[in-house]
Amino acid sequence: MSVKKVALACSVCGHRNYYVPENPRRTQRLVLNKYCKYCGRQTEHRETK
């Protein structure tokens, strides 16, 4: 059994920098503040499809 993963994309530049395990019980999209190596700063990262 493998775990499905979802990508977290930077809201500023759009690069998909992080992958996290999917939680089927979560109803809203995940939003985290993470470091973006392309922007060079901490930005909001949102879950993509």
Buried (B, 14 or more C-beta within 10 A) or exposed (E): EEEEEBBBBBEEEEBEBBEBEEEEEEEEEBEEEEEBEEBEEEBBBEBEE
